[in-house]
Amino acid sequence: MQKLDELYRGKTKTLYNTDDPLLLILEFRNDISALNGQRIDKFCRKGMINNQFNYFIMSKLEKFGVLTQIEKLLSQSETLVKKLDMFPIECVIRNRAAGSFVKRFGIKEGFYLNPPIFELFLKNDCQNDPMINTSYCKTFKLVKKKYLSQIQKLTYQINEFLCNFFLKSDLILVDFKVEFGLYDNKIILGDEFSLDSARLWDRSTLDKMDKDIYRQNRLGLIEAYEAVLKRLDIQLT
């Protein structure tokens, strides 16, 4: 597989074209950002951690029955993925109150949300990813109704599976963001599932083991990420 020109560069990841028009190379860089890109830093090993964590979780979801973009782990920081026609929306599941949700609703952090809350956001950094609903999707033709229904159902299924999966390692899945696209007219889980896009807390202490460590200007980000990998028995290559 030959790596060609850069197709897209996000805040923490880069997509490259390949000599196969249906496949891309997804590279996880050592960058990390907060406040919608207003604050950016680099952490050694972060790219390889997120790449291999993402591949591990996506592989688990594949076995569970969720179609994902992953094809093959190429290197420490790169994965071969399907080229998807991505929907311009972000899907968020919240099992407990945290982050912006706490600020928006004045709810105490950690408040148990039962049933979990499903939220939609427009994927638009310039507009700070505003919250939307099904009406926005219809009016602005972001995603067809039949696809949106499937996406919501899939997101809840992913949440139920991963909540149980992480709990076995004494981790609480607080919330997460996922994105979807079309490939061969099928809905496919794309982008990433990493400790940058999900919140994981220690079950006993409720200590944060995710990107909130960076958001809150605390030390120990990479150590926390590596601790999660150790609990899940993910061996870095």
N, C-alpha and C positions, 0 to 999 in steps of 0.2 A: 504493500500500500504506500503510494507516494504522497507525501505532504506537499501541498501547493501553496497558493497565496492565502493571506488572511481574509476571512469572510466577515467576521464581526468581532469587535473587542468590547467586552463589558467591563464592569468595575473590577472583577476578580477572575474572569475567565475569557479565553479567546477561542474562537472557532476558525478552523482552517478547511479550505476545500481540499479534496483529494482527487486522484485520477479516476475515481468512481463517482459519478454525479449523484449517486444516492447515499453516499457516505461522507461524513465529516470527521475531523479530529478535534475533540474537545480538550483543551488544555486548561488546567487549574493553575493559576499563578499564585505567588506568595503574597499578593495584595490582599488587603482587607479594608473595608470602608464602612462608614457610619454616616448618619444624617444625610442620606441620599447622595453620597459621594463627596460631601463637603469635607469630610475627614478621611484621609487615606494613609495607610501605613503598610509596611511589609513585615512578615514574620517568617523566619527560616523554617522550612519543612511544612508550612501550612498548605501549600499547593498539593504536595504529595499526600498529605493526610486527607484533605477533602476529596481528592480524586479517588483514592482507594476506599474511603468510607462510602462515597457515592456509589461506586461500583458494587460494593458489598451489599448495600441496602437495595439498590436496583435489582441485583441478582436474587435477593430474597423475595422481592415483590414479583419478579418473573415466575419464580417457583410457586408463589401464591396464586398466580393467574393474571397478574396485571401486565399488560404489554408495555414495554419500556423502550427507550431509544438505544440502550447499550448493545454493542456488538462484541467488543473485545477490549480488554485492558492492554494498552500498548506499552506503557512505561510508567514510571513512578508518578508522573503528573499528567499523563495523556490517556484518553480513552477513545476508541473508535465508536462512533454513534451514527444512527440513521439521520438523514437530513429530513427534518419535519417541516411541515407548513404550520408554524406555531400560531396559536390563538393569542391575541394581544391582551390577555387577562391573567391575573394571578389569583390562585385559589388558596385561601387560608382556612385552616381548621384550628379552633381554639378549644382546648380541653380545660384549661385553667386561665384565669385572668393574668395577663402579663403585658409588658411593653406598652404600646400605644393604646391598647384596649383599656388598660387601667386608667390612663389619662382621659380617654374619651368618655368613659362612663363612671369614673370616680369609684371604681370597685377595688377592694383590697387585693393586692397581688397574691396570687395563689388560690383565689376563690374558685371553687370547683364549678364548672359549667356543665350542667346536665339537663338536656342532651348537649353535646358539643355544638359550638356555633360555627357555621360556614359563612365565610365572607368572600366577596369578590372585589378586586381592585383592577383598575386600568393600568396596564404596563406602559407607563409613560414617565420617565425620570424628570422631564422638564416640568411636568405638572405635579410632581411629587406623588405619583401613583394614587390618584384619588379613588375613594371607595365608590363602587357602582352597584347596580342590581340588575335583575333580568330585564327591566324596562330599558335601561341604558344599552344593554347588549342587543336588544331588538331594534331600537331607534338608530343606533350607530352601526348596526350590522357587524358587531364584533364577533359573534358566534351564533350559529343557528340554534333555535330552541331545542331541537332534538339532540344536538351535540352537548348543549349546556346541561341538559337533564342527565345525560350519561356521565359527563364530567363531575357533576355534583355527587352522583352515586358512587363513582370510582373513588373520589376523594374521601368519602366517608368509609368506604371499604379499606382503603389504604390506612386510614387512621385507626380503625379497629384492629387491623392486623399488627400495625407497628406499636400501638399501645401495649398490646399483649407481649409482643416480641421484646420490647425494651424493658418491660416490667420484670421479665425473667432475669435481667441483669441489674435489678434494683434501680432502674432509671424511669423517671416519669416523663412522658412525652407531653409537654405543656402546650405547644402549638407548632405549626409548620406551614410553609408555603410550597406549593407545587404549581407547575405549569404543564400544559398539554398541547399537543399538535396533531396533525393528521399525517398519516403515512399509508399509502395504498388504501385510502378512504377509511382507515381505522383510527380510532382515538388512541394516541400513544402518550405515555408519561415522558416528558422531556426535561430539559434544563438540568436541575440537580436536586438531590436530597442530601444536604450536608449540615454540619454544625453551624454553618453560616445562615442557613435557611430554616432551621428548626431550633426549638428550645428544649433542652433536656436538663432535668434536675435530678440530683441524688434523691432516692426514695426516702431515706432516713433523715438526712440533714436538710434537704431542700436546697443544697448548695447548687449554684448554677454551673453548668459544664458546657457552655455554648458561647456564642458570640456576644452575649450580654456582658461578659467579662470585659470585652474590649469597649463596648458601648458605655460602660460605667467606669471606664478609665482605671480598671483594676489590673493587677499583675497576674500572670499564670495562665494566659490563654492557651498556649501550645501544650502546657502541662495538663490542662483540663481536657483538651481534645485527645491527647494521647491516653489519658486515663479512660476515656470512653472507649477508645479502640481496644485497650487492654481488657476491659470488661466484656466486650463483644468478641474477644479472641480474634481480632483482625490483625494479621501479620503483615506489616509493611514490606513490600518487595524492594 
